[in-house]
Amino acid sequence: MAKAFNWQINKEVTYPYEPKRPKRQFAVVMDLNKCIACQTCTVACKTTWTPGRGQEYMLWNNVETKPWGSYPLGWDIKLLELLNGNKKTVLDAPDGERVLGYKPEEMDWMYPNVGEDEVNEPVDIGTVLENFPHPIWMFYLPRICNHCTYPACLAACPRQAIYKREEDGIVLIDPERCEGYQECIRACPYKKTMFNFVARISQKCIGCFPRVENGLQPQCVITCIGKIRLMGFVNPPDKARPDNPIDYLVHIKKVALPLYPQTGLEPNVYYIPPINVPIRFLKQMFGEGAENAVKTYMSMREGKEPEILGLLHLFGSTPQIIHSFKVMDNNAIGYDEKGKEIVRVPIVEPIQERPHKDEKLEVVRQDIP
């Protein structure tokens, strides 16, 4: 067993293989304050990647309503029980095992919409919620594979059928090597590896790698109606670049946080926590940085964080991967890997006043007095 340093929990973890970070690491940031659970991302992923036989139940991308929703059923509750809160990681396995885990029952996958739109407790008609956080609350949690730096699925596979790509850190399953032992399903704490009962192999989110290879963001990112997602590449904290949009949100401002970092796997999907939810719940999901992240987001709403505000305007603004950004002169500007401008978005839309009678066009606008 090798030792690997996990910056998210600031300690070493044990891993079955020699740790080696990829040349660059695929990462996604999602703003949970803007998700409306329209499921457009789910449908886009489903129709693109899992329309085949044996994949009917698979949702590589799903959207859950917290606190009650979960796919598969109870995955997060069972994870916290395994970790005894945050006293151990999933890599702290007993002798004879590589990873702490459990395998969901078949029926656990059959209720992807359980708890949808349900608040934390009953609410009386006419109740008014004025202050943050709200005593009555819920929020939507979109989930894909986290493409972890130290993947539990990779560690557990006895066939070494799972690998992490050096060029972008995306975690994939080799269908030629997989024999369907399902150890990866048992090992993944987020339950984002699934079994195809027809092909008799495991399958999972592939990070839309054919798109990423061509400089494009994944399907779930570009189809998002609420523009809550941005895909890019995250660096370790000591190599963070302030002009890298993912680094800026994750390392510089620390407003985007990993989901259940206490797993010890260093997941690479990051979330901007919802400001309407009690801090205690957010700390359980996103770690100790949740309170500071909420304060920073609230400051942005008050106009005190113009760079964050500008960067959030770039979410969903282009199908291309934004490698660097700049906020200036009321514009948020995104650049590609070569530093070429690919998108420019106004932070405040200019007001256009049109006259009732336009002499140049020789028209009269009936809707303008």
PLY file of the C-alpha trace (Angstrom):
ply
format ascii 1.0
element vertex 369
property float x
property float y
property float z
element edge 368
property int vertex1
property int vertex2
end_header
0.00 0.00 0.00
1.35 3.41 -1.00
0.89 6.74 0.74
-0.81 9.64 -1.03
-1.47 13.18 0.19
-5.07 14.33 -0.05
-5.21 18.15 0.02
-8.99 18.19 0.55
-8.72 16.61 4.00
-5.10 17.70 4.56
-3.70 14.28 5.39
-2.15 11.18 3.89
-4.27 8.26 2.76
-3.24 4.74 1.84
-3.80 3.57 -1.73
-3.15 0.17 -3.38
-1.21 1.73 -6.26
1.57 4.28 -6.44
-0.19 7.66 -6.57
0.45 9.71 -9.69
-1.50 12.79 -10.59
-2.47 13.12 -14.28
-1.05 15.86 -16.50
-4.29 17.74 -15.90
-7.40 16.83 -13.97
-10.97 16.95 -15.35
-13.20 18.90 -12.96
-16.70 20.38 -12.87
-18.13 23.16 -10.69
-21.89 23.30 -10.05
-23.73 26.23 -8.45
-26.47 24.65 -6.33
-28.16 28.02 -5.84
-29.29 27.95 -9.47
-30.32 24.32 -10.07
-34.07 23.97 -10.78
-34.10 20.16 -11.20
-35.41 20.40 -14.75
-33.52 17.15 -15.46
-32.31 18.41 -18.84
-28.82 17.23 -17.89
-30.18 13.79 -16.99
-32.02 13.43 -20.30
-29.01 14.71 -22.30
-26.74 12.15 -20.67
-29.30 9.36 -20.92
-30.01 9.82 -24.63
-26.31 10.19 -25.44
-24.71 7.38 -23.45
-27.19 4.93 -21.87
-30.02 4.14 -24.31
-28.97 0.51 -24.75
-30.19 -2.82 -23.40
-29.24 -3.39 -19.79
-28.87 0.37 -19.28
-32.54 1.15 -18.78
-32.13 1.93 -15.08
-28.80 3.72 -15.41
-28.55 7.45 -14.76
-24.90 8.42 -15.05
-26.17 11.93 -14.37
-28.98 12.28 -11.86
-30.52 15.08 -9.82
-31.60 14.42 -6.22
-33.65 16.55 -3.85
-31.95 16.94 -0.51
-32.44 16.12 2.31
-34.63 13.14 1.36
-33.76 12.17 -2.21
-31.08 9.64 -3.14
-30.12 7.46 -6.12
-29.59 4.66 -5.31
-31.71 4.68 -2.17
-29.89 5.84 0.94
-26.42 5.92 -0.61
-25.28 8.92 1.43
-26.72 7.70 4.72
-24.98 4.36 4.31
-21.75 6.15 3.38
-21.80 8.22 6.57
-22.45 5.07 8.58
-19.43 3.38 6.95
-17.21 6.37 7.70
-18.57 6.73 11.24
-19.23 10.36 10.39
-15.75 11.47 9.38
-13.55 9.33 11.61
-12.23 7.20 8.75
-11.99 7.18 4.94
-13.20 4.49 2.56
-9.55 3.56 2.06
-9.29 2.56 5.74
-10.44 -0.97 4.99
-10.03 -4.00 7.27
-7.57 -6.77 6.48
-8.53 -8.68 3.36
-10.31 -5.73 1.76
-9.04 -2.79 -0.23
-11.98 -0.41 0.21
-14.84 0.06 2.66
-18.10 -0.24 0.80
-21.45 -1.90 0.24
-23.36 -3.11 -2.79
-26.86 -1.64 -3.24
-29.79 -3.99 -3.68
-31.25 -4.16 -7.18
-34.42 -2.38 -6.08
-32.41 0.50 -4.61
-31.81 1.75 -8.16
-35.50 1.84 -9.06
-36.51 5.08 -7.29
-34.49 7.92 -8.85
-37.16 10.51 -8.00
-37.81 9.52 -4.39
-38.13 12.55 -2.13
-38.35 14.95 -5.06
-39.32 18.50 -4.05
-39.87 17.45 -0.43
-38.74 19.93 2.23
-37.01 18.98 5.47
-40.16 19.13 7.58
-43.89 19.88 7.16
-44.73 23.51 6.51
-47.91 25.38 7.34
-49.81 27.17 4.57
-48.92 30.84 4.53
-45.47 30.43 6.10
-43.09 33.20 5.00
-39.33 32.56 4.88
-37.39 35.81 5.19
-33.88 35.17 6.51
-31.02 32.86 5.52
-30.69 30.01 6.25
-34.32 28.98 6.01
-35.89 26.82 8.77
-37.85 25.07 6.00
-35.54 24.07 3.18
-34.61 21.77 0.36
-32.20 21.92 -2.58
-31.31 20.01 -5.70
-28.08 18.03 -5.98
-26.98 17.07 -9.53
-24.45 14.22 -9.55
-22.07 12.64 -12.05
-18.95 10.53 -11.54
-16.42 12.53 -9.51
-13.43 11.18 -11.48
-11.59 11.02 -8.17
-7.85 11.55 -7.88
-7.67 8.29 -5.89
-10.65 6.31 -7.27
-12.12 3.65 -5.01
-13.47 1.77 -8.02
-9.98 1.52 -9.50
-8.51 0.41 -6.19
-11.08 -2.37 -5.74
-11.11 -3.90 -9.24
-9.43 -7.34 -9.14
-9.12 -7.33 -12.94
-7.43 -3.92 -13.17
-10.10 -3.07 -15.71
-10.46 0.50 -14.43
-7.90 3.15 -15.27
-7.37 6.88 -14.91
-6.32 8.68 -18.08
-3.03 10.53 -17.81
-4.05 13.25 -20.26
-7.16 14.47 -18.41
-7.74 12.39 -15.25
-11.01 10.89 -16.50
-11.71 7.46 -14.96
-12.84 4.76 -17.40
-13.69 1.05 -17.42
-12.12 -1.20 -20.06
-15.04 -3.37 -21.27
-12.62 -5.96 -22.65
-11.03 -6.58 -19.23
-14.14 -6.26 -17.06
-15.59 -9.61 -15.97
-18.55 -8.18 -14.06
-17.33 -8.93 -10.52
-19.00 -5.68 -9.39
-16.33 -4.87 -6.83
-16.26 -1.34 -8.26
-19.96 -0.92 -7.51
-19.39 -2.01 -3.95
-16.37 0.28 -3.58
-17.60 3.58 -5.06
-18.95 5.64 -2.13
-20.97 7.82 -4.51
-22.46 4.77 -6.30
-21.65 6.07 -9.76
-20.50 2.72 -11.16
-23.37 0.55 -12.40
-23.87 -2.98 -13.68
-25.23 -3.82 -17.12
-27.28 -6.98 -16.58
-27.32 -7.75 -20.32
-23.67 -7.09 -21.22
-22.62 -8.45 -17.77
-20.06 -5.69 -17.23
-19.83 -2.54 -15.15
-20.35 0.84 -16.81
-20.08 4.45 -15.65
-19.93 8.13 -16.61
-17.10 8.65 -19.10
-16.79 12.41 -18.63
-17.83 12.79 -22.29
-14.15 12.24 -23.12
-14.69 12.35 -26.92
-15.92 15.92 -26.46
-13.17 16.83 -23.98
-10.54 15.58 -26.44
-11.90 18.12 -28.93
-11.91 21.02 -26.48
-15.63 20.80 -25.72
-17.48 20.57 -22.41
-19.64 17.50 -21.57
-23.27 17.12 -22.62
-24.63 17.64 -19.11
-22.74 20.93 -18.87
-23.70 22.54 -22.17
-27.38 21.53 -22.05
-27.97 22.87 -18.53
-30.94 25.27 -18.63
-29.98 27.03 -15.40
-26.35 27.46 -16.52
-25.13 26.08 -13.20
-22.16 24.07 -14.56
-18.66 24.75 -15.78
-16.16 22.07 -16.80
-12.43 22.70 -16.84
-9.23 21.41 -15.28
-8.26 21.79 -11.63
-4.70 22.01 -10.35
-3.36 21.01 -6.92
-3.44 23.95 -4.46
0.30 24.64 -4.78
-0.07 25.02 -8.56
-3.36 26.92 -8.62
-3.68 29.66 -11.25
-5.89 32.67 -10.44
-6.88 32.99 -14.11
-8.02 29.35 -14.28
-11.81 29.47 -13.61
-11.87 26.16 -11.71
-8.79 27.01 -9.63
-10.24 30.45 -8.86
-13.47 29.02 -7.44
-11.90 26.00 -5.71
-8.54 27.27 -4.43
-8.45 31.06 -4.57
-11.94 31.93 -3.30
-12.77 28.48 -1.87
-16.41 28.96 -2.79
-16.68 25.58 -4.60
-16.29 22.47 -2.43
-16.04 18.69 -2.97
-18.91 16.35 -2.08
-18.18 14.28 1.04
-14.43 14.95 1.02
-14.13 12.70 4.08
-14.22 9.69 1.71
-10.51 10.40 1.20
-10.71 9.94 -2.58
-10.26 13.60 -3.57
-13.38 13.87 -5.77
-13.18 16.38 -8.63
-16.75 17.61 -8.93
-17.13 20.75 -6.83
-20.28 22.44 -5.55
-21.11 26.00 -4.58
-23.29 25.30 -1.52
-26.91 26.57 -1.36
-27.26 29.63 0.90
-30.75 28.66 2.14
-29.60 25.51 3.95
-28.39 25.29 7.60
-24.60 25.33 7.86
-24.52 22.16 9.95
-26.01 20.16 7.08
-23.70 21.76 4.54
-20.60 20.97 6.64
-21.63 17.33 6.73
-21.81 17.25 2.92
-19.06 19.63 1.86
-16.68 19.87 4.80
-15.61 22.63 7.17
-15.25 25.18 4.38
-19.01 25.34 3.83
-19.62 28.30 6.12
-16.92 30.42 4.48
-18.20 29.44 1.01
-21.71 30.64 1.88
-20.36 33.93 3.27
-18.33 34.50 0.11
-21.34 33.80 -2.11
-23.48 36.18 -0.06
-20.79 38.85 -0.47
-20.98 38.33 -4.22
-24.72 38.94 -4.12
-23.99 42.22 -2.36
-21.62 43.29 -5.13
-18.40 42.70 -3.19
-17.00 39.88 -5.37
-17.10 41.12 -8.99
-14.72 38.41 -10.25
-16.94 35.62 -8.94
-20.02 37.32 -10.36
-18.35 37.68 -13.74
-17.09 34.10 -13.73
-20.56 32.75 -12.95
-21.80 34.59 -16.05
-19.44 32.40 -18.10
-21.22 29.23 -16.92
-23.15 27.89 -19.90
-21.91 30.67 -22.18
-19.98 28.47 -24.63
-19.64 24.76 -25.49
-15.85 25.16 -25.53
-13.65 24.53 -22.48
-12.63 27.81 -20.87
-8.99 27.53 -19.77
-8.59 31.09 -18.47
-10.80 34.09 -17.81
-10.74 37.80 -17.11
-13.32 40.24 -15.73
-12.99 43.81 -16.97
-15.12 46.75 -18.17
-18.41 45.07 -17.22
-17.47 41.97 -19.26
-16.53 38.41 -18.37
-14.15 37.03 -20.99
-13.21 33.39 -21.54
-10.12 32.15 -23.37
-9.14 28.81 -24.86
-5.94 26.88 -24.17
-3.94 29.08 -26.55
-5.17 32.31 -24.98
-7.61 33.11 -27.78
-10.86 34.79 -26.75
-13.80 32.43 -27.25
-16.62 34.16 -25.37
-17.44 37.59 -23.95
-20.49 38.09 -21.73
-21.76 41.41 -20.30
-22.21 41.28 -16.54
-24.99 43.88 -16.72
-27.00 43.85 -19.94
-27.09 47.29 -21.58
-30.49 48.97 -21.90
-31.56 49.64 -25.48
-34.08 52.46 -25.97
-36.01 52.39 -29.24
-38.01 55.39 -30.48
-41.68 55.23 -31.37
-40.87 56.41 -34.88
-37.65 55.20 -36.43
-36.64 57.62 -39.17
-33.78 55.44 -40.38
-35.88 52.32 -40.84
-39.01 54.30 -41.71
-41.13 52.32 -39.28
-43.46 53.10 -36.39
-43.32 50.81 -33.39
-46.84 50.31 -32.10
-45.66 48.83 -28.78
-43.69 51.99 -27.85
-45.61 55.16 -26.93
0 1
1 2
2 3
3 4
4 5
5 6
6 7
7 8
8 9
9 10
10 11
11 12
12 13
13 14
14 15
15 16
16 17
17 18
18 19
19 20
20 21
21 22
22 23
23 24
24 25
25 26
26 27
27 28
28 29
29 30
30 31
31 32
32 33
33 34
34 35
35 36
36 37
37 38
38 39
39 40
40 41
41 42
42 43
43 44
44 45
45 46
46 47
47 48
48 49
49 50
50 51
51 52
52 53
53 54
54 55
55 56
56 57
57 58
58 59
59 60
60 61
61 62
62 63
63 64
64 65
65 66
66 67
67 68
68 69
69 70
70 71
71 72
72 73
73 74
74 75
75 76
76 77
77 78
78 79
79 80
80 81
81 82
82 83
83 84
84 85
85 86
86 87
87 88
88 89
89 90
90 91
91 92
92 93
93 94
94 95
95 96
96 97
97 98
98 99
99 100
100 101
101 102
102 103
103 104
104 105
105 106
106 107
107 108
108 109
109 110
110 111
111 112
112 113
113 114
114 115
115 116
116 117
117 118
118 119
119 120
120 121
121 122
122 123
123 124
124 125
125 126
126 127
127 128
128 129
129 130
130 131
131 132
132 133
133 134
134 135
135 136
136 137
137 138
138 139
139 140
140 141
141 142
142 143
143 144
144 145
145 146
146 147
147 148
148 149
149 150
150 151
151 152
152 153
153 154
154 155
155 156
156 157
157 158
158 159
159 160
160 161
161 162
162 163
163 164
164 165
165 166
166 167
167 168
168 169
169 170
170 171
171 172
172 173
173 174
174 175
175 176
176 177
177 178
178 179
179 180
180 181
181 182
182 183
183 184
184 185
185 186
186 187
187 188
188 189
189 190
190 191
191 192
192 193
193 194
194 195
195 196
196 197
197 198
198 199
199 200
200 201
201 202
202 203
203 204
204 205
205 206
206 207
207 208
208 209
209 210
210 211
211 212
212 213
213 214
214 215
215 216
216 217
217 218
218 219
219 220
220 221
221 222
222 223
223 224
224 225
225 226
226 227
227 228
228 229
229 230
230 231
231 232
232 233
233 234
234 235
235 236
236 237
237 238
238 239
239 240
240 241
241 242
242 243
243 244
244 245
245 246
246 247
247 248
248 249
249 250
250 251
251 252
252 253
253 254
254 255
255 256
256 257
257 258
258 259
259 260
260 261
261 262
262 263
263 264
264 265
265 266
266 267
267 268
268 269
269 270
270 271
271 272
272 273
273 274
274 275
275 276
276 277
277 278
278 279
279 280
280 281
281 282
282 283
283 284
284 285
285 286
286 287
287 288
288 289
289 290
290 291
291 292
292 293
293 294
294 295
295 296
296 297
297 298
298 299
299 300
300 301
301 302
302 303
303 304
304 305
305 306
306 307
307 308
308 309
309 310
310 311
311 312
312 313
313 314
314 315
315 316
316 317
317 318
318 319
319 320
320 321
321 322
322 323
323 324
324 325
325 326
326 327
327 328
328 329
329 330
330 331
331 332
332 333
333 334
334 335
335 336
336 337
337 338
338 339
339 340
340 341
341 342
342 343
343 344
344 345
345 346
346 347
347 348
348 349
349 350
350 351
351 352
352 353
353 354
354 355
355 356
356 357
357 358
358 359
359 360
360 361
361 362
362 363
363 364
364 365
365 366
366 367
367 368
